[in-house]
Amino acid sequence: MAKSTSVPDHWDMEVDLAAVGSSMGGMTAAIYGHDLGLRTVLVEKSGALGGGTALSGGVLWIPYNHHMAKAGIADSREEALTHIRRISLGRHDEEQAGAYLDCGPEVIRYLEERTPLKLAIESSPDYYADLPGGKPGGRQLYPDPALMIPMLKEAEKTHPILARVRRDPVPFFLGLRDVWAEGRGLIGPLAMACADRGIGMLFDTRARQLLVSEGKVVGLRAEREGRDFFIRARRGVLLATGGFEWNDEMNRRYMNCCSLSALTPHSNEGDGHIMGMEVGAATALMDHSIYQPTIQVEGEEVEGKPFHRPIAYGYPGNIIVNRHGKRCCNESFYPDVGRAFFAYEKVNSELANAPLLWIADKACAGKLGISAMAKITRSPDWLQKADTLAELAGKLGIPAESLVESVERFNRFAREGVDPDFHRGETTYQKWWGRRIYPDREPNPTLGPLETPPFYGCTLYAGSVGNLGGLVVNKNAEVIDAEGKVIPGLYGTSNTTALLCHGFAYTSGACQAKSMIFGYIAARHAARGGDRGR
């Protein structure tokens, strides 16, 4: 039973369901809960809507969805569950995976029918499409750019709430993304739906403590305008505050590193994790993250905190090497880049590879815009340039002989279109990765030699687009304690909860979809009477 706390004599606000965090899950819960007759409110720590969803690619992983059926793409619950079981390393939860798969198609139908959101099939395959139950396409959905971009641009004139949707400080793929594409294309329509329904949205309001009476969560204490603000939630509180990427103490405690170069909003400090653990919530997968390599430009900040930039990798003309000048990963599959960051050398008790370094030739750096980007950043020193690989190695502080040897070896393989060392570009997903930029390159769109001087290089840092460990919930999105008992009145979704619907593995769109699905489930369960409707 959750430990009781003091409850205020006076509530500043009383609702049925309080969704803490305006992620995909928080907004879906507020909308669906409202439609089911609940009074709902969004409690947002920052001044912007969308959390990490707004900065994402906006993809939702929804097997056997109606868009697939319309396109004639076969899929089934059995195939999807087989796939999850194969890639999870046994760390998934069967009930959660079942709830995810059963509810996913229903949620997207509901949102497309009841909100301005319209989805389309995105081109990417499952990360592990070649393993049992995997699919080469169809499961990934995203905001239909042909419909969403013009609609949202026009809607800005009549819906001031859209100005609150978080903007990406640097669009992925070097400015090629429209401001209403991808993640913002998911959040914008839901923001409009909230506004049209008159759903309350409390900005700059940080939830600090769950309030518990007789073992049940009955509300929360938040900070608003410099004072305590008490919200009573008759049917429950939903924690959807995202991950803890910007909480250095939690990263040191749970992750494989001392710090992360996070690509998520600075508000992702683990608030929901902390509040949940304070009332006895169980946690899982706390060492699990979506690692991405980043670069750091001296002096660059966003909202007073360090600004970390993504970089393009795994394409013809570039490789990643370790501090010894040796390749150490499959550059066309970013989970393997993440593995390389934290590979551990037990004999010497140190990280085997770090720091990692990005190496490219003139043609690649120019095509990807990296050489041009160095000219427009505040300081260009993050990118080193040299006429020879040996000279570049000296500037980067790595062994010249090793770097030259690594590039010559890679070049031999790249000309043949194979990579026996790290198997780069061998899977369906990796080939798709390369063809986004090099659609006509054969036999392998991810492989091409580094041969045109000058050569470029920079240090890479361990970044994250979301830590995936968190509170444990059941199939009803109810948070449970270490004994497996429900904490009444407390629900969870987004990266505040562990990705137990997938376990160890991840595939594009799983996080946004999990957030949306379990937000929907939480609202439905709360509307049915909470613990009485279990």
C-alpha positions as CSV (number, residue, x, y, z in Angstrom):
1,M,0.0,0.0,0.0
2,A,1.3,3.5,-0.9
3,K,2.3,5.5,2.1
4,S,-0.2,8.2,3.0
5,T,0.7,11.9,2.7
6,S,-0.8,15.0,4.0
7,V,-3.8,16.2,2.0
8,P,-4.6,19.9,1.8
9,D,-7.8,21.4,3.3
10,H,-8.3,23.3,0.0
11,W,-7.8,22.1,-3.5
12,D,-6.9,24.7,-6.2
13,M,-8.4,22.5,-8.9
14,E,-10.6,19.5,-8.9
15,V,-10.8,17.1,-11.9
16,D,-11.4,13.5,-12.7
17,L,-8.1,12.7,-14.5
18,A,-4.9,14.8,-14.3
19,A,-2.4,14.0,-17.1
20,V,1.0,15.1,-16.0
21,G,3.0,15.8,-19.2
22,S,1.8,16.8,-22.6
23,S,3.4,14.0,-24.6
24,M,1.5,11.9,-27.1
25,G,0.2,9.8,-24.1
26,G,-0.8,12.7,-21.9
27,M,-2.7,14.4,-24.7
28,T,-4.4,11.2,-25.9
29,A,-5.6,10.5,-22.3
30,A,-6.9,14.0,-21.8
31,I,-8.9,13.8,-25.1
32,Y,-10.3,10.3,-24.7
33,G,-11.0,10.8,-21.0
34,H,-12.9,14.0,-21.9
35,D,-14.9,12.2,-24.6
36,L,-15.8,9.5,-22.0
37,G,-17.3,12.1,-19.7
38,L,-14.3,12.9,-17.4
39,R,-13.1,16.3,-16.6
40,T,-9.5,16.2,-17.6
41,V,-6.5,18.6,-17.4
42,L,-3.0,18.6,-18.8
43,V,-0.3,19.6,-16.4
44,E,2.8,20.7,-18.3
45,K,6.1,21.6,-16.6
46,S,7.4,23.7,-19.5
47,G,5.8,26.4,-21.6
48,A,5.5,24.1,-24.6
49,L,3.4,21.2,-25.7
50,G,4.6,17.8,-27.0
51,G,7.5,16.8,-24.9
52,G,9.9,14.5,-26.7
53,T,7.2,13.5,-29.2
54,A,7.4,16.9,-30.8
55,L,11.1,16.5,-31.4
56,S,10.8,13.0,-32.7
57,G,10.3,11.6,-36.2
58,G,6.6,11.3,-35.4
59,V,6.4,7.6,-36.1
60,L,3.9,5.2,-34.5
61,W,4.6,1.4,-34.6
62,I,1.1,-0.1,-35.0
63,P,1.0,-3.7,-36.3
64,Y,-2.0,-4.9,-38.4
65,N,-3.4,-1.3,-38.6
66,H,-6.2,-0.4,-41.0
67,H,-3.9,1.5,-43.3
68,M,-2.0,-1.7,-43.9
69,A,-5.2,-3.6,-44.7
70,K,-6.2,-0.8,-47.1
71,A,-2.8,-1.1,-48.8
72,G,-3.1,-4.9,-49.0
73,I,-0.2,-5.5,-46.6
74,A,-0.8,-8.7,-44.6
75,D,-0.1,-8.7,-40.9
76,S,-1.6,-10.2,-37.7
77,R,-1.4,-10.1,-34.0
78,E,0.3,-13.4,-33.9
79,E,3.1,-12.2,-36.2
80,A,3.7,-9.1,-34.2
81,L,3.8,-11.0,-30.9
82,T,6.1,-13.5,-32.4
83,H,8.4,-10.6,-33.4
84,I,8.3,-9.0,-29.9
85,R,9.1,-12.4,-28.3
86,R,12.1,-12.9,-30.7
87,I,13.7,-9.5,-30.2
88,S,13.0,-8.8,-26.5
89,L,15.7,-11.1,-25.0
90,G,13.0,-12.3,-22.6
91,R,12.6,-8.9,-21.0
92,H,9.1,-8.0,-22.2
93,D,5.8,-8.5,-20.3
94,E,3.3,-10.7,-22.1
95,E,0.2,-8.8,-20.8
96,Q,1.6,-5.4,-21.7
97,A,2.6,-6.6,-25.1
98,G,-0.9,-8.0,-25.6
99,A,-2.6,-4.8,-24.5
100,Y,-0.3,-2.8,-26.8
101,L,-1.2,-5.0,-29.8
102,D,-4.9,-5.3,-29.0
103,C,-5.4,-1.6,-28.5
104,G,-3.1,0.0,-31.0
105,P,-5.3,-0.3,-34.1
106,E,-8.3,0.9,-32.1
107,V,-6.5,4.1,-30.8
108,I,-5.4,5.3,-34.2
109,R,-8.9,4.8,-35.6
110,Y,-10.3,6.8,-32.8
111,L,-7.9,9.7,-33.1
112,E,-8.3,9.8,-36.9
113,E,-12.1,9.9,-36.5
114,R,-12.3,12.3,-33.6
115,T,-9.4,14.7,-34.0
116,P,-7.7,16.4,-37.0
117,L,-4.9,13.9,-37.0
118,K,-4.6,11.9,-40.2
119,L,-1.9,9.2,-40.6
120,A,-0.2,7.4,-43.5
121,I,2.2,4.5,-43.9
122,E,5.8,5.6,-43.4
123,S,8.4,4.0,-45.6
124,S,10.7,2.4,-42.9
125,P,10.7,-1.3,-42.1
126,D,10.9,-2.9,-38.7
127,Y,14.5,-2.6,-37.4
128,Y,14.6,-6.4,-37.3
129,A,12.4,-7.0,-40.3
130,D,14.3,-10.1,-41.4
131,L,13.7,-11.9,-38.0
132,P,10.5,-14.0,-37.4
133,G,7.4,-11.9,-37.4
134,G,9.2,-8.8,-38.8
135,K,7.8,-6.7,-41.7
136,P,9.5,-4.8,-44.4
137,G,6.9,-2.0,-44.2
138,G,3.4,-1.0,-43.2
139,R,3.6,-1.0,-39.4
140,Q,5.2,2.4,-39.1
141,L,2.6,5.2,-39.4
142,Y,3.3,9.0,-39.3
143,P,1.3,12.2,-39.8
144,D,0.3,12.3,-43.5
145,P,2.5,15.1,-44.8
146,A,0.2,15.8,-47.8
147,L,-2.7,16.5,-45.4
148,M,-1.1,17.6,-42.1
149,I,1.4,20.2,-43.2
150,P,-1.0,22.4,-45.2
151,M,-3.8,21.9,-42.7
152,L,-1.6,22.9,-39.7
153,K,-0.1,25.9,-41.5
154,E,-3.7,27.1,-42.2
155,A,-4.8,26.3,-38.7
156,E,-2.2,28.5,-37.1
157,K,-4.3,31.4,-38.2
158,T,-7.3,30.3,-36.1
159,H,-5.8,28.1,-33.3
160,P,-3.3,30.1,-31.2
161,I,-2.6,26.9,-29.2
162,L,-0.4,25.7,-32.1
163,A,2.1,28.4,-31.2
164,R,2.7,26.4,-28.0
165,V,3.8,23.2,-29.8
166,R,7.5,22.7,-29.1
167,R,9.8,23.6,-32.0
168,D,12.9,21.6,-32.8
169,P,16.0,23.8,-32.2
170,V,17.7,22.0,-35.1
171,P,15.7,20.0,-37.6
172,F,17.0,16.5,-38.3
173,F,18.6,16.0,-41.7
174,L,20.0,19.5,-41.9
175,G,16.9,21.6,-42.3
176,L,15.0,19.4,-44.8
177,R,12.1,18.8,-42.4
178,D,9.0,21.1,-42.6
179,V,8.1,22.7,-39.3
180,W,4.8,20.8,-39.2
181,A,6.2,17.4,-40.3
182,E,6.9,14.4,-38.2
183,G,6.7,14.9,-34.4
184,R,5.1,18.3,-34.5
185,G,2.6,16.8,-37.0
186,L,1.4,14.4,-34.3
187,I,1.2,17.0,-31.5
188,G,-0.4,19.8,-33.5
189,P,-3.7,18.0,-34.3
190,L,-4.0,16.8,-30.7
191,A,-3.4,20.3,-29.4
192,M,-6.2,21.5,-31.6
193,A,-8.4,18.7,-30.3
194,C,-7.7,19.6,-26.7
195,A,-8.4,23.3,-27.4
196,D,-11.6,22.6,-29.2
197,R,-12.8,20.5,-26.3
198,G,-12.0,23.2,-23.8
199,I,-9.6,20.9,-22.0
200,G,-7.6,22.8,-19.4
201,M,-3.8,23.1,-20.0
202,L,-1.6,24.3,-17.1
203,F,1.7,25.5,-18.5
204,D,4.8,26.2,-16.5
205,T,3.4,24.0,-13.8
206,R,5.8,21.3,-12.4
207,A,4.2,18.3,-10.6
208,R,6.3,17.7,-7.4
209,Q,4.5,15.1,-5.3
210,L,1.7,12.6,-5.5
211,L,-0.9,12.9,-2.7
212,V,-2.0,9.7,-1.1
213,S,-4.9,9.1,1.2
214,E,-5.7,5.6,2.6
215,G,-3.4,4.0,0.2
216,K,-4.9,5.7,-2.9
217,V,-3.4,8.5,-5.1
218,V,-6.0,11.3,-4.8
219,G,-4.1,14.2,-6.4
220,L,-0.8,16.0,-6.7
221,R,1.1,18.9,-5.4
222,A,2.5,21.1,-8.2
223,E,4.5,24.3,-8.3
224,R,2.8,27.1,-10.2
225,E,3.7,30.8,-10.2
226,G,6.1,30.3,-7.3
227,R,3.7,28.5,-4.9
228,D,2.2,25.2,-4.2
229,F,-0.8,24.3,-6.4
230,F,-3.0,21.4,-5.3
231,I,-4.9,19.4,-7.9
232,R,-7.5,16.8,-6.8
233,A,-7.9,13.9,-9.3
234,R,-11.0,11.9,-8.4
235,R,-10.4,9.1,-10.8
236,G,-6.6,9.2,-11.0
237,V,-3.3,10.8,-11.9
238,L,-1.5,9.8,-15.1
239,L,2.3,10.2,-15.1
240,A,3.5,11.0,-18.7
241,T,6.6,13.1,-18.0
242,G,9.0,11.4,-20.4
243,G,12.4,10.1,-19.6
244,F,15.2,11.2,-17.2
245,E,17.9,12.1,-19.8
246,W,18.6,15.5,-18.2
247,N,18.9,14.2,-14.7
248,D,22.7,13.5,-14.2
249,E,22.2,11.9,-10.9
250,M,19.8,9.3,-12.3
251,N,22.0,8.7,-15.3
252,R,24.9,8.0,-13.1
253,R,22.8,5.7,-10.9
254,Y,21.0,3.7,-13.6
255,M,22.7,4.1,-17.0
256,N,26.0,2.8,-18.4
257,C,27.5,6.3,-18.4
258,C,28.0,9.3,-16.2
259,S,26.2,11.7,-18.5
260,L,24.2,11.8,-21.7
261,S,24.1,14.3,-24.5
262,A,20.4,14.3,-24.6
263,L,18.4,15.3,-27.7
264,T,15.2,15.5,-25.7
265,P,13.6,18.6,-24.0
266,H,15.4,19.8,-20.9
267,S,12.2,19.2,-18.9
268,N,12.9,15.4,-19.1
269,E,14.4,15.2,-15.6
270,G,12.6,12.1,-14.3
271,D,9.9,13.9,-12.4
272,G,7.4,11.1,-12.9
273,H,9.9,8.4,-12.1
274,I,10.8,10.2,-8.8
275,M,7.2,10.8,-7.8
276,G,6.2,7.2,-8.6
277,M,9.2,5.7,-6.7
278,E,8.3,7.9,-3.7
279,V,5.0,6.1,-3.4
280,G,6.5,2.6,-3.9
281,A,6.3,2.0,-7.6
282,A,8.4,-0.8,-9.1
283,T,10.9,0.0,-11.9
284,A,12.3,-1.9,-14.8
285,L,14.8,-1.6,-17.7
286,M,16.4,1.4,-16.1
287,D,19.6,0.9,-18.0
288,H,17.8,1.0,-21.4
289,S,18.0,4.0,-23.8
290,I,17.8,4.9,-27.4
291,Y,21.4,6.0,-27.9
292,Q,22.4,8.3,-30.7
293,P,25.8,9.9,-31.5
294,T,25.9,13.6,-31.1
295,I,28.3,16.5,-31.5
296,Q,28.9,19.4,-29.2
297,V,29.7,22.9,-30.3
298,E,31.4,25.0,-27.6
299,G,29.2,27.6,-26.2
300,E,25.9,26.5,-27.8
301,E,22.9,26.5,-25.5
302,V,19.2,26.2,-25.7
303,E,17.1,27.5,-22.7
304,G,20.3,27.9,-20.7
305,K,21.4,24.3,-21.1
306,P,23.9,22.7,-23.4
307,F,22.7,22.1,-26.9
308,H,23.6,18.8,-28.5
309,R,23.4,18.3,-32.2
310,P,22.7,15.1,-34.2
311,I,25.0,14.0,-37.0
312,A,24.5,11.9,-40.1
313,Y,26.4,8.5,-40.1
314,G,26.4,5.1,-41.8
315,Y,26.4,6.4,-45.4
316,P,28.9,5.9,-48.2
317,G,32.1,7.9,-47.5
318,N,32.0,7.8,-43.7
319,I,32.9,5.5,-40.9
320,I,33.1,5.6,-37.1
321,V,36.4,4.7,-35.3
322,N,37.4,4.4,-31.7
323,R,40.3,6.1,-29.9
324,H,42.6,3.5,-31.3
325,G,41.7,4.5,-34.9
326,K,39.8,1.2,-35.5
327,R,36.3,0.7,-36.6
328,C,34.1,-0.7,-33.8
329,C,30.5,-0.9,-34.9
330,N,28.0,-1.2,-37.7
331,E,27.5,2.4,-38.6
332,S,24.3,1.9,-40.5
333,F,22.5,0.5,-37.4
334,Y,22.5,3.1,-34.6
335,P,21.8,0.6,-31.8
336,D,25.1,-0.9,-32.6
337,V,26.7,2.5,-32.4
338,G,25.2,2.8,-28.9
339,R,26.7,-0.6,-28.0
340,A,30.1,0.6,-29.1
341,F,30.0,3.7,-26.8
342,F,29.7,1.4,-23.7
343,A,31.7,-1.7,-24.7
344,Y,33.7,-2.5,-21.6
345,E,37.3,-3.7,-21.3
346,K,37.3,-5.8,-18.2
347,V,41.1,-6.4,-18.0
348,N,41.9,-2.7,-17.9
349,S,38.6,-1.6,-16.3
350,E,37.8,1.0,-18.9
351,L,35.6,1.7,-21.8
352,A,37.0,-0.1,-24.8
353,N,36.2,2.5,-27.5
354,A,35.4,5.9,-26.1
355,P,35.7,8.4,-27.4
356,L,34.2,7.5,-30.8
357,L,35.1,9.6,-33.8
358,W,33.3,10.3,-37.1
359,I,35.5,10.2,-40.2
360,A,34.4,11.2,-43.7
361,D,35.8,12.3,-47.1
362,K,34.9,15.5,-49.0
363,A,32.2,14.0,-51.1
364,C,30.3,12.6,-48.1
365,A,30.8,15.7,-45.8
366,G,29.5,17.9,-48.6
367,K,26.5,15.7,-49.6
368,L,25.4,15.4,-45.9
369,G,26.0,19.1,-45.3
370,I,28.4,18.5,-42.4
371,S,31.2,20.6,-43.9
372,A,28.7,23.5,-44.5
373,M,27.3,23.1,-41.0
374,A,30.7,23.8,-39.5
375,K,30.8,27.2,-41.2
376,I,27.5,28.3,-39.7
377,T,27.9,27.0,-36.1
378,R,29.1,29.4,-33.4
379,S,32.5,27.7,-33.3
380,P,33.8,25.6,-36.2
381,D,36.4,23.8,-34.1
382,W,34.3,20.7,-33.5
383,L,35.1,19.6,-37.1
384,Q,38.7,18.9,-38.1
385,K,39.8,19.0,-41.7
386,A,43.0,17.7,-43.3
387,D,44.4,16.9,-46.7
388,T,45.5,13.4,-45.6
389,L,44.2,10.8,-43.2
390,A,47.5,10.8,-41.3
391,E,47.2,14.5,-40.8
392,L,43.6,14.2,-39.7
393,A,44.5,11.5,-37.2
394,G,47.1,13.9,-35.6
395,K,44.5,16.6,-35.2
396,L,42.1,14.1,-33.6
397,G,44.7,12.6,-31.3
398,I,44.4,9.0,-32.6
399,P,47.1,6.7,-34.1
400,A,47.7,7.7,-37.7
401,E,48.8,4.3,-38.9
402,S,45.7,2.7,-37.4
403,L,43.3,5.2,-39.0
404,V,45.0,4.8,-42.5
405,E,44.9,1.0,-42.2
406,S,41.2,1.1,-41.1
407,V,40.1,3.3,-44.0
408,E,42.1,1.3,-46.5
409,R,40.5,-1.9,-45.3
410,F,37.0,-0.4,-45.3
411,N,37.5,1.0,-48.8
412,R,38.4,-2.5,-50.2
413,F,35.2,-3.9,-48.7
414,A,33.1,-0.9,-49.7
415,R,34.0,-1.2,-53.4
416,E,32.8,-4.8,-53.3
417,G,29.6,-3.8,-51.4
418,V,30.3,-6.1,-48.4
419,D,31.4,-5.5,-44.8
420,P,32.7,-8.8,-43.3
421,D,33.9,-7.0,-40.2
422,F,30.6,-5.5,-39.0
423,H,28.0,-6.6,-41.7
424,R,27.0,-3.0,-42.5
425,G,24.1,-2.7,-44.8
426,E,23.1,-6.4,-44.8
427,T,19.6,-6.2,-43.4
428,T,16.4,-4.8,-44.9
429,Y,16.4,-1.9,-42.4
430,Q,20.0,-1.0,-43.0
431,K,19.5,-1.0,-46.8
432,W,16.5,1.3,-46.3
433,W,18.7,3.6,-44.1
434,G,21.2,4.0,-46.9
435,R,18.7,4.5,-49.7
436,R,17.2,7.5,-48.0
437,I,20.2,9.4,-49.1
438,Y,21.7,7.2,-51.8
439,P,18.6,5.6,-53.5
440,D,20.5,4.4,-56.6
441,R,23.7,3.1,-55.1
442,E,24.4,-0.6,-55.7
443,P,25.1,-3.2,-54.5
444,N,25.0,-1.6,-51.0
445,P,23.6,1.9,-50.4
446,T,25.4,2.2,-47.1
447,L,28.9,1.4,-48.4
448,G,31.2,3.7,-50.3
449,P,35.0,4.3,-50.0
450,L,36.5,7.4,-48.3
451,E,38.8,8.6,-51.1
452,T,38.3,12.2,-51.9
453,P,40.4,14.7,-49.9
454,P,40.1,16.8,-47.8
455,F,39.1,14.4,-45.0
456,Y,37.0,15.4,-42.0
457,G,36.6,14.2,-38.5
458,C,35.0,15.0,-35.2
459,T,34.5,13.6,-31.7
460,L,31.1,11.9,-31.0
461,Y,29.3,11.9,-27.7
462,A,26.9,9.4,-26.2
463,G,23.5,11.0,-26.9
464,S,20.0,9.8,-26.3
465,V,16.6,10.5,-27.7
466,G,14.9,8.8,-24.7
467,N,15.7,6.7,-21.7
468,L,13.4,3.7,-21.8
469,G,13.4,2.5,-18.2
470,G,10.7,3.5,-15.8
471,L,7.8,2.6,-13.7
472,V,6.1,-0.7,-14.2
473,V,2.5,-0.7,-15.2
474,N,0.0,-3.5,-15.9
475,K,-2.3,-4.0,-18.9
476,N,-4.6,-1.3,-17.6
477,A,-1.8,1.3,-17.4
478,E,-2.0,1.1,-13.6
479,V,1.3,1.6,-11.8
480,I,2.3,-1.4,-9.6
481,D,4.6,-1.7,-6.7
482,A,7.5,-4.1,-6.1
483,E,5.1,-6.9,-4.9
484,G,3.0,-6.6,-8.1
485,K,0.1,-4.8,-6.4
486,V,-1.7,-1.9,-8.0
487,I,-1.2,1.5,-6.6
488,P,-4.8,2.7,-6.8
489,G,-5.4,6.0,-8.6
490,L,-2.0,6.0,-10.3
491,Y,-1.4,5.5,-14.0
492,G,1.6,5.7,-16.2
493,T,2.7,6.0,-19.8
494,S,5.3,7.7,-22.1
495,N,9.0,7.1,-21.2
496,T,8.0,7.5,-17.6
497,T,7.1,3.8,-17.8
498,A,9.4,0.9,-18.8
499,L,9.2,-0.3,-22.4
500,L,8.0,-3.7,-21.2
501,C,5.8,-4.1,-24.3
502,H,9.0,-4.7,-26.2
503,G,11.6,-5.6,-23.6
504,F,15.2,-5.1,-24.5
505,A,14.7,-4.3,-28.1
506,Y,13.3,-1.3,-29.7
507,T,11.9,-0.5,-33.2
508,S,11.0,2.9,-34.7
509,G,7.7,4.2,-33.4
510,A,7.4,2.0,-30.4
511,C,7.8,4.8,-27.8
512,Q,5.3,7.2,-29.3
513,A,2.9,4.4,-29.9
514,K,3.3,3.0,-26.4
515,S,2.7,6.4,-24.9
516,M,-0.5,6.9,-27.0
517,I,-1.8,3.4,-26.4
518,F,-1.4,3.3,-22.6
519,G,-2.6,6.9,-22.3
520,Y,-5.8,5.8,-24.0
521,I,-6.0,2.7,-21.9
522,A,-5.5,4.7,-18.7
523,A,-8.4,7.1,-19.6
524,R,-10.7,4.2,-20.4
525,H,-9.9,2.4,-17.1
526,A,-10.3,5.6,-15.1
527,A,-13.7,6.3,-16.8
528,R,-14.9,2.8,-15.8
529,G,-14.3,3.5,-12.2
530,G,-10.6,2.9,-11.7
531,D,-9.9,0.0,-9.4
532,R,-13.5,-1.0,-9.4
533,G,-13.4,-1.5,-13.2
534,R,-10.4,-3.8,-13.1
